[in-house]
Amino acid sequence: MSNSELHETIFQWGALNGYYIIIEGEFYRIISSIFLHNSPMHIVMNMLSLYMVGRMVEKIFGVGAYLGLYFVSAFIGSFASIYMHPVGWAVGASGAIFGIFGALAGLAFVHRGRMQREFMEFMRSFGIVLVINFFIGLIFPNIDMSAHVGGLIAGVFGGFLIAKNLAYLKFYLLFGGVIILGCYSYFPSLYMNYLPL
């Protein structure tokens, strides 16, 4: 299968594309795109990240909070991607994975007084991971940094809230839902120039 055929197949299976989601109403692409990857290396790297960090976040926050953080970060990352690339397409769980990383940062910030040295070490490591990913994004232009940033912000916010009190998970899910619906309502304006007169 050629590269163009592979891309066409991935697109048909449900890659993220703002025009088809916002204008054509194919909202399923927000979900399906999270589970699609464009190469074996892409999926291996994402699965490795989830294995290393996801298990830790699940153990600390619990299954329900982990799933909430994962999907809210994924969806907000996807809408950040659509906003920055209205006619582009993307696949992968990077927004969700950055959200999981961000949740750990939010947790560390809440407990920074108790962690002290461990907090500083964690934030240094966290900063290094971000810098490395930033440069990878510059080197490989097909990497969608906007999804990473959107997912990261959603994850930091969620991790901070849930680390404060697990009961705030409901507020986080509600807030995430409002952001997602707000984007879905506002984003048709991005396509005014792409629609036939």
VMD Tcl script that draws the C-alpha trace (Angstrom):
set ca {
  {0.00 0.00 0.00}
  {1.43 3.40 -0.99}
  {1.71 6.34 1.39}
  {-1.18 8.17 -0.28}
  {-3.37 5.06 -0.13}
  {-2.54 4.60 3.55}
  {-3.44 8.22 4.29}
  {-6.68 7.90 2.35}
  {-7.59 4.74 4.30}
  {-6.80 6.37 7.66}
  {-8.88 9.39 6.67}
  {-11.84 7.20 5.72}
  {-11.58 5.31 9.02}
  {-12.09 8.52 10.96}
  {-9.08 10.84 11.11}
  {-9.56 14.20 12.78}
  {-10.66 16.86 10.29}
  {-12.36 20.05 11.35}
  {-14.42 20.57 8.21}
  {-15.98 17.10 8.37}
  {-16.57 17.34 12.12}
  {-17.92 20.89 12.32}
  {-19.61 21.35 8.94}
  {-20.52 17.80 7.94}
  {-21.46 16.71 11.48}
  {-19.09 13.72 11.62}
  {-18.51 14.12 15.34}
  {-17.40 10.48 15.64}
  {-14.05 11.59 14.22}
  {-13.23 13.25 17.55}
  {-13.29 9.77 19.13}
  {-12.06 7.58 16.27}
  {-9.01 9.76 15.59}
  {-7.71 9.07 19.11}
  {-7.41 5.36 18.30}
  {-5.90 5.73 14.83}
  {-2.15 6.07 14.18}
  {-0.27 6.69 10.96}
  {2.68 4.33 11.52}
  {3.80 1.44 13.75}
  {6.34 3.76 15.41}
  {3.59 6.26 16.20}
  {1.49 3.72 18.05}
  {4.51 2.13 19.79}
  {5.63 5.51 21.17}
  {2.12 6.37 22.38}
  {1.60 2.96 23.97}
  {4.99 3.14 25.66}
  {4.13 6.56 27.09}
  {0.79 5.26 28.34}
  {2.43 2.22 29.87}
  {5.06 4.27 31.69}
  {2.93 7.21 32.86}
  {-0.67 6.10 32.45}
  {-0.39 3.26 34.98}
  {0.99 5.68 37.55}
  {-1.80 8.22 36.98}
  {-4.44 5.48 37.13}
  {-3.01 4.20 40.42}
  {-2.87 7.70 41.97}
  {-6.19 9.12 40.73}
  {-8.28 5.97 40.21}
  {-9.79 4.50 37.04}
  {-12.71 6.96 36.75}
  {-10.54 10.06 37.14}
  {-7.92 8.61 34.80}
  {-10.49 8.03 32.05}
  {-11.94 11.51 32.62}
  {-8.51 13.12 32.35}
  {-7.66 11.04 29.29}
  {-10.75 11.83 27.24}
  {-11.20 15.48 28.25}
  {-7.53 16.11 27.38}
  {-7.93 14.22 24.11}
  {-11.03 16.16 23.06}
  {-9.66 19.58 24.04}
  {-6.40 18.72 22.29}
  {-8.41 17.79 19.19}
  {-10.29 21.09 19.20}
  {-7.01 22.97 19.67}
  {-5.75 21.12 16.60}
  {-8.87 22.03 14.60}
  {-8.54 25.69 15.59}
  {-4.90 25.87 14.50}
  {-5.35 23.68 11.39}
  {-8.95 24.11 10.19}
  {-8.46 22.08 6.99}
  {-5.72 19.71 8.15}
  {-6.16 16.16 9.42}
  {-4.56 14.30 12.30}
  {-4.59 10.99 14.17}
  {-3.21 9.74 17.46}
  {-3.64 10.00 21.21}
  {-0.92 12.58 21.83}
  {-3.33 15.18 23.25}
  {-4.58 12.62 25.76}
  {-1.07 11.48 26.63}
  {0.11 15.04 27.20}
  {-2.97 15.47 29.37}
  {-1.88 12.51 31.49}
  {1.61 14.03 31.83}
  {-0.03 17.33 32.73}
  {-2.18 15.69 35.41}
  {0.99 14.59 37.17}
  {2.28 18.16 37.05}
  {-1.00 19.40 38.54}
  {-0.75 16.79 41.30}
  {2.88 17.72 42.03}
  {1.96 21.41 42.26}
  {-0.81 20.70 44.79}
  {1.57 18.69 46.98}
  {4.68 20.80 46.36}
  {5.02 21.76 50.03}
  {5.12 18.15 51.17}
  {7.24 16.91 48.26}
  {9.84 19.74 48.37}
  {12.97 18.25 46.76}
  {10.96 15.61 44.90}
  {8.74 18.38 43.50}
  {11.72 20.29 42.13}
  {13.17 17.11 40.61}
  {9.83 16.23 39.05}
  {9.35 19.71 37.59}
  {12.87 19.66 36.17}
  {12.22 16.29 34.51}
  {8.84 17.50 33.34}
  {10.43 20.60 31.81}
  {13.02 18.47 30.01}
  {10.27 16.26 28.53}
  {8.42 19.36 27.30}
  {11.55 20.88 25.76}
  {12.43 17.60 24.01}
  {8.90 17.31 22.61}
  {8.98 20.94 21.50}
  {12.15 20.35 19.49}
  {10.78 17.09 18.08}
  {7.75 19.09 16.94}
  {10.04 21.58 15.20}
  {12.07 18.84 13.52}
  {9.08 16.80 12.33}
  {6.47 19.18 10.88}
  {3.77 16.45 10.74}
  {3.61 16.45 14.57}
  {0.63 18.48 15.77}
  {1.97 20.62 18.63}
  {-1.38 22.36 19.09}
  {-3.01 19.08 20.18}
  {-0.12 18.51 22.60}
  {-0.49 21.97 24.14}
  {-4.30 21.76 24.37}
  {-4.15 18.33 26.01}
  {-1.38 19.43 28.37}
  {-3.32 22.46 29.62}
  {-6.46 20.37 30.12}
  {-4.45 17.74 32.00}
  {-2.66 20.19 34.30}
  {-5.97 21.84 35.18}
  {-7.67 18.49 35.79}
  {-4.79 17.03 37.78}
  {-4.69 20.13 39.98}
  {-8.45 20.02 40.68}
  {-8.67 16.28 41.30}
  {-5.56 16.27 43.50}
  {-7.26 18.95 45.61}
  {-10.39 16.86 46.00}
  {-11.61 13.83 44.04}
  {-15.12 15.29 44.21}
  {-13.93 18.01 41.81}
  {-13.81 15.38 39.06}
  {-17.49 16.11 38.30}
  {-16.74 19.81 37.96}
  {-13.79 19.03 35.68}
  {-15.93 16.83 33.42}
  {-18.67 19.48 33.33}
  {-16.17 22.26 32.61}
  {-14.54 20.16 29.88}
  {-17.95 19.48 28.35}
  {-18.77 23.21 28.31}
  {-15.44 24.00 26.60}
  {-16.01 21.28 24.00}
  {-19.59 22.40 23.27}
  {-18.44 26.02 23.12}
  {-15.80 25.11 20.54}
  {-18.30 23.09 18.54}
  {-20.67 26.08 18.50}
  {-18.02 28.69 17.65}
  {-15.90 26.80 15.12}
  {-18.29 27.02 12.13}
  {-17.00 30.60 11.78}
  {-13.58 29.13 10.90}
  {-15.06 27.72 7.71}
  {-16.85 30.77 6.33}
  {-14.11 31.15 3.71}
  {-14.30 27.47 2.76}
  {-18.06 27.28 2.22}
  {-19.66 27.91 -1.18}
  {-21.37 31.30 -1.49}
}
mol new
graphics top color blue
foreach p $ca { graphics top sphere $p radius 0.5 }
foreach p [lrange $ca 0 end-1] q [lrange $ca 1 end] { graphics top cylinder $p $q radius 0.2 }
display resetview
